[in-house]
């Protein structure tokens, strides 16, 4: 069978496709062992079905050959706003082309992708197919799968670029079954017996293997083949089990419960007898085989383990050993394995202990998504008697926006705490925090503050480690109520107390409010310093892996965007993207994936992509949430209006304004920002908004929102200029410039630099403002060309036409037609690397990062 592993010069793929039990992995392992080539093995499971995860592990595998490729690929996968994985494949092919030229490159490097049937995402299949199409001849892939992967194998087979081994080839032939059983049993089967074996097993290697095991244990062939009431595997497993000694049966019972076992665990449970049984199991791979994941660990034959799990009932006397097994895994911080044992054996009290042990210092259950699954396993009556589980259920429901369920569990928790006289304890405090959080995120900020203050005084007296969460709550409430000075004060208290309590989650939550508050407060440098210091603190303690670290990077993006350091802003956004996963709070996901990205795209001049983000956000909210879920966090129509205004289109802003005419803004942070946007609309309508601007400015100055003070001053200057008062307008603008200079603001002017340029040039004559104005005016050359576009191309856009060579324009035209790099290379009769260089030059000159952006920009400046 190993002869089927043939690698011609054009063959890059060998696919082994068959159901479980046909020995795919064993066959691949044997071939690799015989060849002695350099290889890497990646085994997938159902949690890996995302393109980002796929390419992360493929790059890790390639790291055996190409140093630093995993780190480079990780940066590349998180830097683009459009996840076009074909472009990542092109980047990877360039790296591999460089390896092809190395004198010390191996003649063959093989990557095994086992359990490929778990990978069905279209982005994985399309991008991986692209790699297979253009991969260098020395890079080979072996795919092990239960189903045929959708990678265009038929076409590859027809071109001689792939080899396929299926169930029909993996099943034992008559001769192979006869030879295999003779080797294991020492006796030769008659032709009649052989035909009976083949009829029962259909050549399935796993069943032939179990048949041999059973016969070695004393079962006659006639007995093994006579059953008709059960499947062959069930019958043979039962017979095999019945011929084990009682000691071996006891060891099998317990060791089949976890997914893996080793000699240490066997000895812990059964002493020397367990160690002997372990050696017996692992000596012949009949009962168990080595784990592919961890050295020294073994797993049972999957069919035999499945039978054990379904048929063998644990004796009551095994309770003590189960506790030892759970402790064994928990002590090794293998919480998922410990939880698996506890839930499979319905040891609910132990499962509860594991959950408590795993959080907050060990977060595997939370980061892997195990906690939600585990909570569903607990009996409802058990959950309702356990305060900790009630809190966990309430938190889980809240994170999923199931507010009514969350409230129900909170009420049950509070009633339970009253009955147990635990009022004032940590869970009682946690219930108050959660209730406050729910009020806060449904727009009832005053009520949230009231609940937070209820416990603050008591915690002060107790010097409780949870005091940091009280101040964190007050921080959030102050920010939402636009009390920025108070917010900063509360946040610094919360940060200090969180670090004292070593509470990374509270520190991250506090920074999520403190950093934007410092920006608004006109303290950009302090915000950067605070972020840097606390990131180091979190990393030193291994707490930077917490799911909501995305909050910190979101605010760093905003800080660097205001500095108009777009390169650093995009770099932080890549870090943010890399930390977004299914365990991040949905509110933070929405904010990071849409709102932060929208603002960054607008500042970078990518208006079409910014508009797409608004459309995607609207679809996301409509499909999965309600507007109430995100009250106070964004306004979709306002976001539309901002993009349109950048394009020189005023009508969407005016339409948004008309819808809000009957709305009287309250004192919240969001509403005051929207009130400024209303003033912009009124300026376009040539209405006098001086009184409204003066009110906003006074309130913002009083509460510490210096950024908004600067914005109000800019709009007041424009209003005065429209009213024919240029001198007073200039004074107001210089006031804004002076305040912005001391705060370190740049973006507040960069976003509208064309409109404000005359004011800034005149202010440059002031000695105190000269350098700052020069800095702002110098941005003109660095501004994204699409910022402030009205109709037609700007001079900066038109200049791009001159930069592109005729060859690059030719490549650009083919990109617009959706042609691949390979097709372009063949059409132009040049090498693939030459085409890639042309594409890279086009991207650089058009200041874009994807084909879609390149085509969009090219059409805008009439290159296409």
N, C-alpha and C positions, 0 to 999 in steps of 0.2 A: 504493500500500500504506500510505503514511503516513496516508491518510485514515481508516484503521481505528482510529487513535489518537484516540478521542473521549472526552471527559470531561464527562459530564453532572454536574449538581449532586450526584446521589446515587452517582455512580461513583467508587470509590476505588481500584480495582484494574484493571490491564491486564496480562494474563498472555500471554507469548509462549512457546509450548511447541512444540519441534521438536528433532529430533536435531542432532548437531554438523554444521556445514557449511551450515546453512540461513540463516546471516546474521542471527541474532537480535541479537547485540551491535551489529553494524553498523547494523541498522535502528533500534535504540533510540538509538544515538549520533547518527544523522542526525536523528531526531525532536527530541532534546534540543537539537541545534545549531540547528535551524530555529526552535524555540520561544523560546529565549533565557531560559527560566525558571531560577530558583534550584533546584539539584538536588544530590543526593549519590549517589555510586555505591559500592556494596559488592559485592565479588566473593567468593564463598565457595569453599572447597575441602573435601576430605574430613575435614580436621582440625578443622573448625569446627562439627561436629554436636553441640553442647551448648547448652542454653538460656542458660547464663551467657555464653558467647561470643557467641551471637546477639544478646542484648540489649545486651551491651557495645558491639558495633559499630553496632547501630541507634541507640543513644544517641549514639555518636560522630558518626554521620551527622546526627542532629538538632541536634548542637552547632553546626552552621552557622547554625542559626536561633535556638536557645535556649542562650544562654551558660551554661556550667558544668553542663549537663545530664548530660554524660558522667561527671563527677566525682560528682555527686549520685546518679546511677543506680548507679555503682560502689559507693558506700557502702550504698545500699539493697539491692543484690543480695547483699551480704555480711553484713547485719545480722540476718537472720532465721534461726531454727533450723529452720523448715519452709520449704522452697523452693517457695512457692506463687506461681508467676509471674503468675497472674491478678491478684494483689494489686499486683504491680509494674506491670502494665498499667493498673490503676485509678489508681495514683500518676502514671503517665505521662500518662494522659488528663486528669488535673487540671492538670498543667503545660501541656498543649496547650490546654486550655480558657482558661487565662490568656493564652496567645499569641493566641487567637481574638479577644480583646478589644483587642489592641494596634492602634493606628491605623496603624502602619507595617508591619503584617504583610503579606507578599506574598500576592497573590491565589491563588498556587499554589506549593506546594513539593513536589518529586518526589523520592522515594527509589527508586533502582534496586537491586534485589536480584538479582544475576546468578549463574548456576550454582546456582539454588535446589534443584536435584535432589540436591545433597549434604546437604540438611537434612531429616532424616527423624525426628528425636527427637520423641516425643509431646509433651513439654513445650514445644518450639518451636512445633509446629503448633497446639496448643490455645491457647497464650497469644497467638500472633500472630493467630490467627483472632479472638480477642477484641478485639485492637486494630483489626483491619479492620472489625469490627462497629460499633465506637463512635467511630472516628476522625473528626475534624472534616472538613468538606467540602473544605477547602483543602489537606489533606494527601493526596497521591496516591502509590501504589506501583506500580512496574513490575516484574514478576517475569519473569526469563528462566530457562527451565528445559528440560531434555531430556525430562522426564516431567511429567505433570500433578500439581501439588502438592496434597496432601490438606488443602485449606483450605476445603472446602465451596463450591467454585467453581460447582457446578451450581445450588445454591440462590441464590448471589449473582448468577449470570447470569439466573436466572428473575425476580429482583427488579430487574434493570437496574442492579445495583451493581458489575458487573464486565464487562470486555471480554476475549474470548479470541481470540488469533491462533494458529493451528495450522500444522502442516506443510503441509496442503493449501493454505492461503493464502500461505505463505511460498515455496512452490515456484513457479517461473516458469511462467506461462501461455504458450501458443504465441506470443501477441503480445509478451509481455515477453522471452521468449528471443530472438525475432527482433530486437527493438529493441536488446537488450543486446549481441548479437553484432555487429550492424551498427555500433553505436557504437564497439566495441573493434576490430573488424577492418576497418571502412570499406567492407564489401561486404554486399549484402543476400542472405540465404539464399533459395533457392527453396522453395516449399511442400513439395516432396518431401524436400529436405535437412532442412528444419525438423522434419518429422515423424520423420525418422530420428534427429535429435538428441534430440528429446523422448522417443523410445522408449528411447534409451540412457541418458539422464540422469534421466528422470522429473521433469524440472524442478528438479533439485537444484542450487541456485545454485553451490555449491562446485565441482561437476563441470563445469557450464557454464563457470565461470571458468577452470578448468584447461584445458578444451578450447580456449578462446580463447588462453590462454597458449601452448599447444602449437602452435596454428595460426600464431600470430605468430612463433613460432620457426622456422617453415618446414614444419611437418607439414601434409599435405593432409587435408581433411576425410574423404576416403574412407579414408585410412590410419588415422585416429583412430577411425573407426566400424567398421572391419573386424575388430577383435580379438574373439575369443570365448574365448580361453584364460585371460585374466586379467580382473580387474574393471576397470571403466572408469577409476577413479582411478589404479590401479597402472599401467595402460597409458599413460595420458596423462602421468603423472609421469615414467615412463621416457623417453617421447618428448621431453618438455620438457628433461630432464636431458641427453639425447643431443645436443640442439641448442645447449647452452651451450658456450662456449669452454672449453678445458682449464683456463685460469686460474680461470674462474668455477666450474667443477666442483670444483676444489681448494678454493676458498673455501666452497662449499656443503658439502663433506664435513666440514670442521672446524666450521663455524659451526652445523651441525645437531646437534652433540653436546651442547652446553649448552642449557639451556632458553631462553636469551636471548643477544643480542649487541648491540654498539654499534660506532660508528665507530672508537673507540679500540682495541677488540679486533681489528677487521678490519685496521687499519693495523699493529698490533703483529705480527700473524701474516704479513701479505702485503705490507706496505709500501703504496706508492701503488696497486698493482693491487688490493689488498684494499679500499682506500678507494673506488676506482672501482666495484668490485663492490657494496660497501655502498650507494653512492648509487643504483646500478641496481636493487638489491633494494627499496629504500625509496621510490623515485620513484613506482612504480605498485604498489599493494598486491597484485600477483600472487604474488610470491614471499614477501614478508614484510610485516608490518604493525606498527604501533607497539604496544608493550606497554601494557596498561591499568594496570600496577602502578608503573612507574618511567619518568620522563621521560628520553628519549634512548636507551632500550633498545627493541629490536625482536625479534620472533619470526617464524619461517617460517610460511607457510600450513600449518595443522596436517596436512592430507592429504599435502602435499609433504614436510614434515618427517618424518612417519611412514614414508613410502616411503624417504626417505634413510636413516633410522635402521635400517630393516630390510634394505635392499638394498645400500647402499654400504659396501664394506670399506675400512678405512683402509690406506693404503700404509705400508710400514715407514719410508719417508723422512719421514713426518709426526711421528715421535717427538719431535723437538726442538720442533716447533710445539705439540704437546700439552703439553709441559712449560711452554712459555711461557703457554699458556692457563690451566693449573692455577695457575701463579704469579700470573697476572693476577687471578684470582678470590681466591686466598688472600691476596694483598697488600691487597686491598680488604676483607678480613675477610668475604668471601662464601663461607664454608667449605662450606656445603651445595652450592653450585654447583660449587666446586672438587672436592668429594668425588664429585659426580655424574659429572663428566668422568673422574676417575681410575677409578672403578669401572666405568663403561660401557666404557672402553678397557682394563680389566683391568690398570691401572697400580698394582699392589698396593703397591709400595714407596712410590710417591707418596701413595697413600691413607693409608698408615701415617704418613707425615710430616705429613699434614694433621691426622690425629687428634691427634698429639703437639702440633702448633702450636695447635690449637683449645682445648686444656685446659692450665692452668686459667684463663688470662687471657681467653680467648674461648670462651664456653660455648654457642654456638648449636647445635652438634651434640648437646650433652647436653640442653639445655632443649627442643629441638624433637623429641627422641626419635629423632634420626637415627642415633646411635651403635649402638643395638641392631640396627637394620635393616642398617647397614653391616657390622657384625660377621658377620651371617649371609651376606653376599656373599663374604667372603674364603674362598678355598679352605682346606679343613681342614689340608692339609699345610703351607700357608704360615703359618697361625695358629700351628701347633705348633712352628714354627722361630723365632717372633718373641716374645721375652720380654714386650714391651709389650702385644701383643695377648693373650697368655696371661693377663696380669694383668687386662686389660680384660674378658676372658671370665669369669674367676674372679669379679670384682666383680659383673658382670652377673648371673651365675647365683646368687650369694649374695643379691643384692637381690630375686631372684624366688623365694627359698627353695629353690632347687635345690642343696642342700648337697652332695650326692654329686658332681654335675658340678663344682661349685666346687672341691671337694677335688682332683678329678682334674686340673683346670687348674693348681691350686697346685702339685701334685707335679711336673707337667711343667715348670712355671716354675722350681722349685727345682733340678731336674735340669739344666735348660738353663743356669742361672746357675752351677752348679758346673762344668759343662763349659767355660764361657766365663770362669771365674775371676772372676766378678763378685760373689762372695759379699761382703757388706758394703756393696754399692751400694744405690742408692735403691730398685730393684725388689726386692732381697732384703729390705730393711727393710719395704717395702710388703707383701710376702708374709707376713712375721711379723705385721704389723698386722692383715691380713685373717684370718689363722688365729686370732689372739687375739679378733677381733671375732666370728668364728663360734662359738668356744667360749663367749664371753660371752653371746651371744644364744641359746644352747642350754642355759643354766643351769650351765655349767662355769666359774664365775668364777675359782676358784683357779688352774685350768690357764691361763686367759687371762692372769692376772697374771704367771704364770711366763714365758709367752712374751714378754710385754711387757718384763719385766726383763732378758731375754736380750740385748736390743739396747740397752738404756738406757745402760749404761756405755760401750759402744763409741761411741755417738753423742755422749756428753758429750766424749770425747776428740777427736772430729772436729769438734765444734761444729757439728753437722749442722743444717740448717734443718728436718729431720724430727723433731728432738727434741721439738717441741711435740706431735706425735702420740703419742709415748711417754707424756708426762704426761697427755694426754687419755685414753689407755687406762687409766692408773692412776686417773684421776679417776672414770671410769665404774665400774671394779672396786670402788673404795672406796665409792662410793655404793651399789652393789648389795649390798655386804657390810655396809652400815650403818655404815661408818667415816666419819662425816660430817666430823669435824675434818680427817682426812687428805684427804678429798675436796676440801674447800675449799682446803687448801694446794696440792695438786696442780693444781687447776683454775686458781688464780691464776698459777702457773708456766706452765701451758699457754697461757693467754690472752696473757700477756706475750710468750712465744716465738712464738706464732702471729702476733701483730701485728708482731713484729720481722721474721718471714719473709714478711709480707704474705700469709699463708695464710688467706683468708676462710673456707674450708670447715672448717678446724681450729678457728678461733675460734668459729664457730657451734656446732660439736659440743661444744666446751668449755663454752660458755654454757648449752647444753642441760642440762648436769649441774650447773654452778656455781650457777645461779639457784635451783633447788629445794633445793640443799644449803644455801645461805645462808638460805632460808626456814626450813628445818628447824633451822638453827643459831641461829635467833632474831635474824636480822639483815635484817629486811625492808627497812629504809631503804637499807642498803648494796646489797641486791639490786636495788632500783629504780635506784640511782645507777649501778651497774655496767651494767645493761641499757641505760640511756639513753646513757651514754658510748660503749658499743660499737656501738649502733645507728647513732650519728652516724659513727663510724669506718668502718663498713661502707658506709653511704650515700655518704660522701665519696669512696670508692674504687669505687663502682658495684658493690659485692659484695652488696648487699642483695637482689639478684635470684636468688641461689643457691637451688636448690630446697628445701633443708632449713632455710631461714629460719623455717619454720613451727615449729621447735623453740623458738626464742626467744619467739615470740608465745604459744605454748602455756604457757610458764612465766610470762609476764607475766599471762596470764589467771588462773593460780593465785595469783600474788602479790596481785593486786587483789581476787580472791575472798576471800583471807584478811583483807585490809583491810576486807572487806565493802563495797567500792566496786564494786557490781555493774554500774553504768553503764560504768565504765572497763573492767571485765572483759569485758562484752559487746562493747565497742568493739574491744578487742584480739582477741576471737574473730572479729570481722568481718575484721580484717586477716589473721588466721590462715586463715580460709576462702578469702580471695582468693588466697592463695599455695599452696593445695592443688591440685596437678595430677598428671598421670600420671607425672611425673618425680620426684616426692617419694618418698623411701624408704617402702615399704609399712608399715614399723613406725611411722614417724612419722605416716603417714596414719591408721592405726588408732588411735593414741594421741590425735591431734588431733580426728578426726572423731567418735570415740565416747567415749573415756575422759574427755577434758577437757570435752567437751560434757555428758556425763552429770553430772559434778561441778558444773558451772555451773548446769545445770537444777535439780539438787537444791537448791543454795543459793538459787536464785531461786524455789523453791517450785513449779516446773512438774513435778510428780511423774508425771503421765500421760505427758508427753513423755520424761521420764527413763526410764520403763519401756520406752517404744518404742525408745529408743536401745539399751537392753540387748538387746531382742529382735532388732534389726537387727544388732548386733554378733555375737550368737550365730549368726545366719544367715550373716553374712559369713565368720566363722571356719570354720563347718561347710562352706561351699561352696568356699572357696578355700585354706584353710590347715589346719594341724593345731594342736592345743593346744601341741605342742612348739615350734612356731614363735614363740610368744609367752610362753614360760615365764618366770615372774617378773614379768609386767607387769600382769595383771589377773586377777580371779576373778569369773566371771559370776554364780555363785550368791551371792557376797558382795554384788555390786552389786544383785541382786534383793532381798536381805535388807535393804539400806540403804533402798531405796525403800519397801518394805513397812513398815519400822519408822517411817519418817516419817509413814506413814498410820495409825500406831497398831496395826499388825498384827505381832505378835511371832512367829507360827508359822514363817514362812520363815527367820527368823534361827535359831530353835531347830533347824529341820531341817538348815540348813547346818552348825550346830555339831555335830550328831550325826554327820554325815558326816566331820567332821574329828577326831572323838574319838581315833581311833587314830593320828592324824598328830602327830608331835612337831615343832614349828616349829624351823627352823634359825636361823642368825644373820643371814639376809638382811633387807634393808630391808622388802621386801614381807611377809615372814612375820611380822615383829614388828608391822607394822600390822594384819595379820589376827589376831594374838594379842590385840591390844586389842579387836577386834570379838568375839573369843571371850569376853573378860571381860564385855562388855556382855550377851552371851547368858547367862553364868553369873549375872550380877546379876538378870536376869529370872527365873532358876530359883532365886534366893535361895541361891546357893552362895557360899561364901567364896573369893574369888579374890585376897585380899590378898597372898598370897605371890607369885603370878604377876605381879600389878601392880607389886609392889616390885622384882622381878627385872627386869621390862621397864624400869622407871624408872631403876634403877641402871645398866643397860647403856646406855640412851639418853643419860643424863647423861654417862657416861664417854666415849661416842663422839660427843657433840655434837649429838644429835637432840633439841634443846630443845622443839620442837613436841610431840613424843611424850611428853616429860616432863610437859608441861602436861596433855595428854590423860590420862595415867596418874594425875596428881594429882586431876583432876576425877572420874574413876571411883573412886579411893580415897575421896574425900569422900562420894560417893554410897553406897559400901559401908559406910563408918562410920556414916552416917546411918541406913541400914537396920538396923545392928546396935545402934541406940539410943545412939549416942555423938555427940550433936549438937555439942558443944563441939570435940571433936577433929576432927570432920568440917568445921566452920567454919574451923578453923585450916588444915586441908589445902587447902580451897578458896581461902582467902586467899593461901596459898603459890602456888597455881596462878595466881591473879589477878596477883600481884606479878610473877611470872616472865613472864606473858603481856604485861603492861603494858610492861615493859622491852624486850620483843621487838617490840612493835607488833601482836600478834595480836588479831584481833577475831572472825573467823569461827569460831574454835575454841569460842567461847561462843555466838555468834549461832545456830549450828545447833541448839542445845538450850536456847535462852534461857528458854523457858517452864518447863522443869524446874529450871533453875538460878537463876531469878529471886529466890527467897527468900534464897539464899546471897548473891547480889550486893547485894541491898538492905541486908543486915546488914553486909556488908563496906564499904559506902559510908560507914559511920560512921568508918572509919579515914581519917585525914587524907591519908595517902600514896596511898590508893586511891580517894578521893572522886571526882575528875574522871574517872578511867578507868571507874568503875562507872556514873557518870552517862552516859558515852558509850555503854556497853553497854545500859543501860536505855532510852536514847533510841532504840535500834534497834527497840524493840518496835513503834513505829508504822510503821517502814519495812520490817519483816519481811514477806516474801511471805505472803499470807493462807493459802496451802495448806501452809505448813510446819507440821509437828506436828499435822496434822489427824487426828482419831481417828474419831468417828462424828458425822454431822450437820455443820452449818455452824458455824464459830466466829463470835464477835461481829463480827470484822473482815469475814468473808464476808457475814454478814447485813446489814451496813451498806451493802453494794453494792446491795441491793434498793432502798434508799431513794434511791440516787444516780441510778439509771436512770429516765428519764422514761417515761411510757406509750408515747410515740412510739418511743423507743429500744427498749423491750421488744418492740414490734410488729415493728420491723426485725430484732431479734435472733431472733424466732420464724421469720421468713422465711429468715434466714441458716441456721438449723438445718434448714430444709427444702431447702437447697441452691439457693435461688433466686439469680439474678444481680442485680446492682445495677440493670440496666435493667428487669428484670421487676418488681422492687420499686418502682421509680420509677413505672412504668405502673400498678401495683396501687394505690399510694397517691396517684396523680395529683399527683406533685411532680416537680421536675427531678432529673436524674441527680446533679448536684452536691449537692443537698440530701440525697439518700440517702447519698452518700459522706461527708458531714459527720456524719450519724447513725452510720454505721459507725465512723468515726474516734472519735467520742465514746464509743461502746460499748467499743471496744478500750482507750481510755484509762482508762475507769472500771473495767473488769475487769482492767486491768494485763496485757493480752495483746498479741500481735503478729500473730495469724492468726485466720481464721474457725474453724478447728478448735479452737484454744485457747478462743475465746470461747464456743463451744457447750458445750465440756467444763466450763468453769467455771460457766456458767449452769445446767447440769443439776445440778452439785454443790450449788449454793446454792438449787436449786429455783425458778429463774426460768423454767424450761421444764418 
